[in-house]
């Protein structure tokens, strides 16, 4: 950080501190707007804050930690924005809420277009591999380009540490693979190894393709990042799969299907593990869902 930038940040933070103190002394129903330039250089948080419109101090704080910090430090280093009283003059001359909403909308549309391309490519691959008798893995970047692929056996694909680091370096966005029908389980959910790989290496989305269904696992906002906390919960995640395999008979509905010979024990394990993954998704910050294919 240059000397002039340090001076500017110090002056801006001082100005924000004065405004924050005025907020504390002012009536609680007064509202404030986030003002400053809105352009392609504006960081995502500042665009979001500017688009919020007039808010009371309590409403700003309710939006979370980053908003609370913005009262004294804006959007971070070299930020050009600050909260000011939402007077008519301030709103008409300095608030750029409409422009912020427009830029956010444009960025969302661009992202959606990229996502559409990505998932159209992923779905084409999944439809082509769902009936294969051996597993195949495909890694895609955010633009829908295959950056890695590998074939395996009926039950697994082996990865080297180099394979995984190479995928990460090339910006893996989605990692999909098929689960061949084994022991009459035609739509097998994730294995412990699948979840372990996704969380340990911070894969944004893992997908497992069955005969007519795809399982989807995404890292939520509270999920493990970069494997830093993986060791802390590894045993707990393993317990989910151990319970699925060893205690499926405790589920009355599943046990009833098994006793009536409508499903076998492998199908029972798969059904119970699927149920446990759904139940634990919120606890661990996951998004776990299925879609027809």
TIDODREN-767625 format. One record per residue (C-alpha): residue number from 0; residue in one letter; x, y, z. Coordinates in nm, 4 decimals, decimal comma, padded with zeros to 6 digits. Example, Ala and Ser with C-alpha at 12.3 -4.5 7.8 and 13.67 -1.06 7.14 Angstrom:
REM residues 2
+-----+---+----------+----------+----------+
|   k | r |        u |        v |        w |
+-----+---+----------+----------+----------+
|   0 | A |  01,2300 | -00,4500 |  00,7800 |
|   1 | S |  01,3670 | -00,1060 |  00,7140 |
+-----+---+----------+----------+----------+
***
This chain:
REM residues 293
+-----+---+----------+----------+----------+
|   k | r |        u |        v |        w |
+-----+---+----------+----------+----------+
|   0 | X |  00,0000 |  00,0000 |  00,0000 |
|   1 | X |  00,1398 |  00,3419 | -00,1037 |
|   2 | X |  00,1795 |  00,6347 |  00,1357 |
|   3 | X | -00,0923 |  00,8420 | -00,0356 |
|   4 | X | -00,3344 |  00,5499 | -00,0170 |
|   5 | X | -00,2677 |  00,5102 |  00,3549 |
|   6 | X | -00,3426 |  00,8813 |  00,4041 |
|   7 | X | -00,6647 |  00,8568 |  00,2002 |
|   8 | X | -00,7824 |  00,5486 |  00,3895 |
|   9 | X | -00,7099 |  00,7128 |  00,7232 |
|  10 | X | -00,9012 |  01,0286 |  00,6285 |
|  11 | X | -01,1976 |  00,8306 |  00,4905 |
|  12 | X | -01,2110 |  00,6072 |  00,7981 |
|  13 | X | -01,2016 |  00,9124 |  01,0227 |
|  14 | X | -01,4947 |  01,0625 |  00,8315 |
|  15 | X | -01,6858 |  00,7345 |  00,8632 |
|  16 | X | -01,6163 |  00,7220 |  01,2365 |
|  17 | X | -01,7644 |  01,0705 |  01,2778 |
|  18 | X | -02,0764 |  00,9627 |  01,0860 |
|  19 | X | -02,1036 |  00,6449 |  01,2954 |
|  20 | X | -02,0873 |  00,8478 |  01,6171 |
|  21 | X | -02,3572 |  01,0810 |  01,4841 |
|  22 | X | -02,5740 |  00,7759 |  01,4145 |
|  23 | X | -02,5483 |  00,6649 |  01,7748 |
|  24 | X | -02,6571 |  01,0080 |  01,8986 |
|  25 | X | -02,9341 |  01,0509 |  01,6402 |
|  26 | X | -03,2971 |  00,9321 |  01,6578 |
|  27 | X | -03,3180 |  00,5619 |  01,5670 |
|  28 | X | -03,5650 |  00,6187 |  01,2823 |
|  29 | X | -03,3252 |  00,8322 |  01,0760 |
|  30 | X | -03,2147 |  00,6606 |  00,7546 |
|  31 | X | -02,8828 |  00,6560 |  00,5696 |
|  32 | X | -02,7651 |  00,5755 |  00,2180 |
|  33 | X | -02,4356 |  00,4336 |  00,0956 |
|  34 | X | -02,2872 |  00,6943 | -00,1368 |
|  35 | X | -01,9918 |  00,7101 | -00,3736 |
|  36 | X | -01,9003 |  00,6223 | -00,7323 |
|  37 | X | -02,0777 |  00,3290 | -00,8969 |
|  38 | X | -01,8930 |  00,1856 | -01,1950 |
|  39 | X | -01,7171 | -00,1283 | -01,3161 |
|  40 | X | -01,4429 | -00,0750 | -01,0555 |
|  41 | X | -01,6889 | -00,0834 | -00,7657 |
|  42 | X | -01,6427 | -00,3958 | -00,5540 |
|  43 | X | -01,9404 | -00,6345 | -00,5105 |
|  44 | X | -02,0105 | -00,5382 | -00,1485 |
|  45 | X | -02,0273 | -00,1669 | -00,2301 |
|  46 | X | -02,2624 | -00,2324 | -00,5226 |
|  47 | X | -02,4869 | -00,4315 | -00,2926 |
|  48 | X | -02,4777 | -00,1667 | -00,0185 |
|  49 | X | -02,5549 |  00,1150 | -00,2633 |
|  50 | X | -02,8474 | -00,0822 | -00,4064 |
|  51 | X | -03,0086 | -00,1216 | -00,0618 |
|  52 | X | -03,1517 |  00,2300 | -00,0533 |
|  53 | X | -03,2235 |  00,4191 |  00,2692 |
|  54 | X | -03,1715 |  00,2180 |  00,5898 |
|  55 | X | -03,1742 |  00,2924 |  00,9618 |
|  56 | X | -02,8635 |  00,2098 |  01,1656 |
|  57 | X | -03,0408 | -00,0984 |  01,3062 |
|  58 | X | -03,1289 | -00,2207 |  00,9564 |
|  59 | X | -02,7669 | -00,1782 |  00,8435 |
|  60 | X | -02,6416 | -00,3823 |  01,1393 |
|  61 | X | -02,9035 | -00,6532 |  01,0773 |
|  62 | X | -02,7528 | -00,7180 |  00,7328 |
|  63 | X | -02,4468 | -00,8772 |  00,8933 |
|  64 | X | -02,0836 | -00,8316 |  00,9863 |
|  65 | X | -01,9619 | -00,6855 |  00,6578 |
|  66 | X | -02,2272 | -00,4145 |  00,6773 |
|  67 | X | -02,1367 | -00,3381 |  01,0388 |
|  68 | X | -01,7709 | -00,3031 |  00,9398 |
|  69 | X | -01,8654 | -00,0742 |  00,6497 |
|  70 | X | -01,9772 |  00,1904 |  00,8979 |
|  71 | X | -01,6123 |  00,2516 |  00,9891 |
|  72 | X | -01,4125 |  00,1062 |  00,6987 |
|  73 | X | -01,6444 |  00,1147 |  00,3961 |
|  74 | X | -01,5860 | -00,1797 |  00,1672 |
|  75 | X | -01,2203 | -00,2144 |  00,2676 |
|  76 | X | -00,8855 | -00,0754 |  00,1570 |
|  77 | X | -00,9039 |  00,2225 | -00,0808 |
|  78 | X | -01,2850 |  00,2313 | -00,0619 |
|  79 | X | -01,4519 |  00,5383 | -00,2131 |
|  80 | X | -01,7829 |  00,4992 | -00,0286 |
|  81 | X | -01,9470 |  00,5842 |  00,3016 |
|  82 | X | -02,2869 |  00,6050 |  00,4725 |
|  83 | X | -02,4517 |  00,9473 |  00,4849 |
|  84 | X | -02,7824 |  01,0810 |  00,6147 |
|  85 | X | -03,0535 |  01,0127 |  00,3535 |
|  86 | X | -03,1548 |  01,3749 |  00,2990 |
|  87 | X | -03,3198 |  01,4768 | -00,0282 |
|  88 | X | -03,0046 |  01,6537 | -00,1448 |
|  89 | X | -02,7735 |  01,3612 | -00,0640 |
|  90 | X | -03,0020 |  01,1090 | -00,2326 |
|  91 | X | -03,0500 |  01,3170 | -00,5481 |
|  92 | X | -02,6859 |  01,4254 | -00,5875 |
|  93 | X | -02,4728 |  01,1422 | -00,4491 |
|  94 | X | -02,6709 |  00,8207 | -00,4089 |
|  95 | X | -02,6320 |  00,5829 | -00,7045 |
|  96 | X | -02,8739 |  00,3067 | -00,5989 |
|  97 | X | -03,0411 |  00,2704 | -00,9383 |
|  98 | X | -02,7074 |  00,2487 | -01,1187 |
|  99 | X | -02,5859 | -00,0111 | -00,8673 |
| 100 | X | -02,8975 | -00,2228 | -00,9253 |
| 101 | X | -02,8433 | -00,2023 | -01,3018 |
| 102 | X | -02,4801 | -00,3197 | -01,2778 |
| 103 | X | -02,5782 | -00,6000 | -01,0407 |
| 104 | X | -02,8505 | -00,7082 | -01,2846 |
| 105 | X | -02,6056 | -00,7097 | -01,5759 |
| 106 | X | -02,3552 | -00,9174 | -01,3775 |
| 107 | X | -02,6264 | -01,1626 | -01,2735 |
| 108 | X | -02,7368 | -01,2048 | -01,6350 |
| 109 | X | -02,3796 | -01,2641 | -01,7512 |
| 110 | X | -02,3297 | -01,5189 | -01,4754 |
| 111 | X | -02,6576 | -01,6911 | -01,5616 |
| 112 | X | -02,5552 | -01,7141 | -01,9276 |
| 113 | X | -02,2242 | -01,8755 | -01,8270 |
| 114 | X | -02,4052 | -02,1128 | -01,5917 |
| 115 | X | -02,6458 | -02,2107 | -01,8708 |
| 116 | X | -02,3512 | -02,3017 | -02,0941 |
| 117 | X | -02,1757 | -02,4882 | -01,8126 |
| 118 | X | -02,4758 | -02,7004 | -01,7139 |
| 119 | X | -02,5797 | -02,7747 | -02,0716 |
| 120 | X | -02,2340 | -02,9297 | -02,1222 |
| 121 | X | -02,2482 | -03,1135 | -01,7883 |
| 122 | X | -02,5927 | -03,2599 | -01,8627 |
| 123 | X | -02,4846 | -03,3800 | -02,2075 |
| 124 | X | -02,1970 | -03,5686 | -02,0467 |
| 125 | X | -02,4150 | -03,7097 | -01,7691 |
| 126 | X | -02,6692 | -03,8450 | -02,0145 |
| 127 | X | -02,3908 | -04,0123 | -02,2102 |
| 128 | X | -02,2329 | -04,1854 | -01,9078 |
| 129 | X | -02,5326 | -04,2791 | -01,6915 |
| 130 | X | -02,5613 | -04,6320 | -01,8373 |
| 131 | X | -02,1859 | -04,7046 | -01,8406 |
| 132 | X | -02,0685 | -05,0105 | -01,6494 |
| 133 | X | -01,7554 | -04,8360 | -01,5227 |
| 134 | X | -01,7121 | -04,5006 | -01,3512 |
| 135 | X | -01,5908 | -04,1928 | -01,5387 |
| 136 | X | -01,5052 | -03,8542 | -01,3897 |
| 137 | X | -01,5294 | -03,5220 | -01,5727 |
| 138 | X | -01,4199 | -03,1857 | -01,4316 |
| 139 | X | -01,5542 | -02,8608 | -01,5791 |
| 140 | X | -01,4474 | -02,5015 | -01,5364 |
| 141 | X | -01,6989 | -02,2153 | -01,5098 |
| 142 | X | -01,7083 | -02,1745 | -01,8901 |
| 143 | X | -01,8198 | -02,5345 | -01,9463 |
| 144 | X | -01,4811 | -02,6567 | -02,0658 |
| 145 | X | -01,3620 | -03,0054 | -01,9686 |
| 146 | X | -01,0354 | -02,9565 | -01,7795 |
| 147 | X | -00,9908 | -03,3139 | -01,6577 |
| 148 | X | -01,1373 | -03,6588 | -01,7240 |
| 149 | X | -01,0532 | -04,0070 | -01,6062 |
| 150 | X | -01,1999 | -04,3573 | -01,6297 |
| 151 | X | -01,2051 | -04,6127 | -01,3498 |
| 152 | X | -01,3562 | -04,9432 | -01,2429 |
| 153 | X | -01,7134 | -05,0436 | -01,1533 |
| 154 | X | -01,6793 | -04,8903 | -00,8089 |
| 155 | X | -01,4201 | -04,6134 | -00,8132 |
| 156 | X | -01,1838 | -04,3833 | -00,9990 |
| 157 | X | -00,8365 | -04,3371 | -00,8569 |
| 158 | X | -00,6959 | -03,9846 | -00,8236 |
| 159 | X | -00,3436 | -03,8732 | -00,7504 |
| 160 | X | -00,2794 | -03,5625 | -00,5443 |
| 161 | X | -00,1402 | -03,4056 | -00,8614 |
| 162 | X | -00,4714 | -03,4731 | -01,0426 |
| 163 | X | -00,6662 | -03,2864 | -00,7758 |
| 164 | X | -00,4243 | -02,9961 | -00,7469 |
| 165 | X | -00,4234 | -02,9655 | -01,1267 |
| 166 | X | -00,8051 | -02,9433 | -01,1295 |
| 167 | X | -00,7956 | -02,6763 | -00,8607 |
| 168 | X | -00,5302 | -02,4777 | -01,0471 |
| 169 | X | -00,7452 | -02,4845 | -01,3617 |
| 170 | X | -01,0544 | -02,3562 | -01,1823 |
| 171 | X | -01,2751 | -02,6619 | -01,1402 |
| 172 | X | -01,6376 | -02,5595 | -01,0954 |
| 173 | X | -01,8223 | -02,8914 | -01,1320 |
| 174 | X | -01,6977 | -03,2466 | -01,0887 |
| 175 | X | -01,9410 | -03,5103 | -01,2163 |
| 176 | X | -01,9227 | -03,8883 | -01,2412 |
| 177 | X | -02,1488 | -04,1878 | -01,2886 |
| 178 | X | -02,2354 | -04,4567 | -01,0350 |
| 179 | X | -02,2925 | -04,7815 | -01,2284 |
| 180 | X | -02,5798 | -05,0070 | -01,1207 |
| 181 | X | -02,4358 | -05,2595 | -00,8742 |
| 182 | X | -02,6364 | -05,5024 | -00,6566 |
| 183 | X | -02,9586 | -05,3600 | -00,8053 |
| 184 | X | -02,8789 | -05,0082 | -00,6754 |
| 185 | X | -02,9520 | -04,8117 | -00,9894 |
| 186 | X | -02,9338 | -04,4629 | -00,8318 |
| 187 | X | -02,6516 | -04,4723 | -00,5779 |
| 188 | X | -02,5919 | -04,1581 | -00,3735 |
| 189 | X | -02,2490 | -04,0232 | -00,2833 |
| 190 | X | -01,9854 | -04,2333 | -00,1158 |
| 191 | X | -01,7756 | -04,1126 |  00,1748 |
| 192 | X | -01,4877 | -04,0742 | -00,0731 |
| 193 | X | -01,7004 | -03,8419 | -00,2916 |
| 194 | X | -01,7888 | -03,6090 | -00,0039 |
| 195 | X | -01,4353 | -03,6264 |  00,1341 |
| 196 | X | -01,2844 | -03,5258 | -00,2001 |
| 197 | X | -01,5304 | -03,2389 | -00,2504 |
| 198 | X | -01,4786 | -03,0934 |  00,0963 |
| 199 | X | -01,1069 | -03,1535 |  00,1400 |
| 200 | X | -01,0217 | -02,9971 | -00,1962 |
| 201 | X | -01,2999 | -02,7360 | -00,1892 |
| 202 | X | -01,4761 | -02,8520 | -00,5080 |
| 203 | X | -01,7716 | -02,6115 | -00,5542 |
| 204 | X | -02,0067 | -02,8807 | -00,6854 |
| 205 | X | -01,9906 | -03,2607 | -00,6890 |
| 206 | X | -02,2428 | -03,4638 | -00,8893 |
| 207 | X | -02,3147 | -03,8392 | -00,8981 |
| 208 | X | -02,5186 | -03,9768 | -01,1877 |
| 209 | X | -02,7393 | -04,2842 | -01,1547 |
| 210 | X | -02,9695 | -04,4544 | -01,4020 |
| 211 | X | -03,2325 | -04,1816 | -01,4006 |
| 212 | X | -03,1287 | -03,9434 | -01,1235 |
| 213 | X | -02,8353 | -03,7159 | -01,0426 |
| 214 | X | -02,7260 | -03,6374 | -00,6865 |
| 215 | X | -02,5857 | -03,2886 | -00,6260 |
| 216 | X | -02,3600 | -03,1737 | -00,3448 |
| 217 | X | -02,2604 | -02,8080 | -00,3180 |
| 218 | X | -02,0551 | -02,6294 | -00,0600 |
| 219 | X | -02,2734 | -02,3822 |  00,1275 |
| 220 | X | -02,1533 | -02,0530 |  00,2730 |
| 221 | X | -02,0696 | -02,2187 |  00,6063 |
| 222 | X | -01,8996 | -02,5242 |  00,4577 |
| 223 | X | -01,5355 | -02,6261 |  00,4918 |
| 224 | X | -01,3045 | -02,4137 |  00,2762 |
| 225 | X | -00,9785 | -02,5381 |  00,1318 |
| 226 | X | -00,9690 | -02,8328 |  00,3685 |
| 227 | X | -00,8652 | -02,6085 |  00,6580 |
| 228 | X | -01,1345 | -02,7463 |  00,8877 |
| 229 | X | -01,1698 | -03,0851 |  00,7231 |
| 230 | X | -00,9727 | -03,2696 |  00,9908 |
| 231 | X | -01,2052 | -03,1266 |  01,2554 |
| 232 | X | -01,5176 | -03,2873 |  01,1109 |
| 233 | X | -01,3757 | -03,5794 |  00,9095 |
| 234 | X | -01,4777 | -03,8351 |  01,1727 |
| 235 | X | -01,8265 | -03,6890 |  01,2004 |
| 236 | X | -01,8807 | -03,7169 |  00,8242 |
| 237 | X | -01,7460 | -04,0730 |  00,8270 |
| 238 | X | -01,9985 | -04,1526 |  01,1028 |
| 239 | X | -02,2826 | -04,0610 |  00,8660 |
| 240 | X | -02,1748 | -04,3284 |  00,6203 |
| 241 | X | -02,1013 | -04,5806 |  00,8960 |
| 242 | X | -02,4504 | -04,5223 |  01,0336 |
| 243 | X | -02,6015 | -04,5560 |  00,6871 |
| 244 | X | -02,4353 | -04,8941 |  00,6441 |
| 245 | X | -02,4743 | -05,0286 |  00,9958 |
| 246 | X | -02,8054 | -04,8908 |  01,1233 |
| 247 | X | -03,0408 | -04,8673 |  00,8259 |
| 248 | X | -03,2657 | -05,1300 |  00,9893 |
| 249 | X | -03,3558 | -04,8759 |  01,2625 |
| 250 | X | -03,5608 | -04,6861 |  01,0022 |
| 251 | X | -03,9053 | -04,8478 |  01,0186 |
| 252 | X | -04,0101 | -04,7645 |  00,6629 |
| 253 | X | -03,6864 | -04,8895 |  00,5075 |
| 254 | X | -03,6802 | -05,2000 |  00,7275 |
| 255 | X | -04,0389 | -05,2785 |  00,6285 |
| 256 | X | -03,9461 | -05,2657 |  00,2591 |
| 257 | X | -03,6506 | -05,4921 |  00,3263 |
| 258 | X | -03,8518 | -05,7466 |  00,5256 |
| 259 | X | -04,1129 | -05,7626 |  00,2503 |
| 260 | X | -03,8261 | -05,8277 |  00,0047 |
| 261 | X | -03,9045 | -05,5193 | -00,2023 |
| 262 | X | -03,5456 | -05,3997 | -00,1586 |
| 263 | X | -03,2169 | -05,5716 | -00,0739 |
| 264 | X | -02,9689 | -05,4659 |  00,1928 |
| 265 | X | -02,7581 | -05,2628 | -00,0526 |
| 266 | X | -03,0647 | -05,0678 | -00,1601 |
| 267 | X | -03,1593 | -05,0196 |  00,2052 |
| 268 | X | -02,8118 | -04,8795 |  00,2834 |
| 269 | X | -02,8374 | -04,6395 | -00,0109 |
| 270 | X | -03,1833 | -04,5182 |  00,0951 |
| 271 | X | -03,0794 | -04,4611 |  00,4561 |
| 272 | X | -02,7534 | -04,2882 |  00,3629 |
| 273 | X | -02,9474 | -04,0566 |  00,1308 |
| 274 | X | -03,1809 | -03,9737 |  00,4208 |
| 275 | X | -02,8896 | -03,9044 |  00,6575 |
| 276 | X | -02,7159 | -03,6773 |  00,4051 |
| 277 | X | -03,0351 | -03,4741 |  00,3686 |
| 278 | X | -03,0734 | -03,4476 |  00,7466 |
| 279 | X | -02,7125 | -03,3356 |  00,7980 |
| 280 | X | -02,6968 | -03,0901 |  00,5065 |
| 281 | X | -02,8075 | -02,7898 |  00,7145 |
| 282 | X | -02,5778 | -02,8824 |  01,0039 |
| 283 | X | -02,2678 | -02,8830 |  00,7855 |
| 284 | X | -02,3608 | -02,6005 |  00,5492 |
| 285 | X | -02,4213 | -02,8246 |  00,2484 |
| 286 | X | -02,6681 | -02,8095 | -00,0346 |
| 287 | X | -02,7698 | -03,1693 | -00,1016 |
| 288 | X | -03,0394 | -03,2414 | -00,3595 |
| 289 | X | -03,1408 | -03,4675 | -00,6465 |
| 290 | X | -03,2696 | -03,4027 | -00,9967 |
| 291 | X | -03,4145 | -03,6349 | -01,2619 |
| 292 | X | -03,2018 | -03,6956 | -01,5693 |
+-----+---+----------+----------+----------+
***
